[in-house]
Amino acid sequence: MTTAELLEKYDKITKEANKERALWNLLKANEKHITGLIEEDPTGYWFHKAHRQIDVTDSGYMDMAIWILLSEASLFWKMLEENVA
């Protein structure tokens, strides 16, 4: 799944999910920074870990917000799990 495909699918499933919609907005706003991370690891493990270990976006605060929201994003992880299976 490409980053664009991931964001498109996540957009559709988070229209009514406030917490996960916040994550979608942050991911969409940082699309140029996150492109390639999900392609390298479709399980999402590195995608999540990267926001704590490297400077993914232009802001450490943004990386931490994304990391925290990813930690609670059950729809996001279910979507990735279905794609890998």
Summary of the structure (lengths in Angstrom):
residues: 85
radius of gyration: 11.5
end to end distance: 12.2
largest distance: 33.2
contacts: 238
relative contact order: 0.19
helix: 74%
strand: 0%
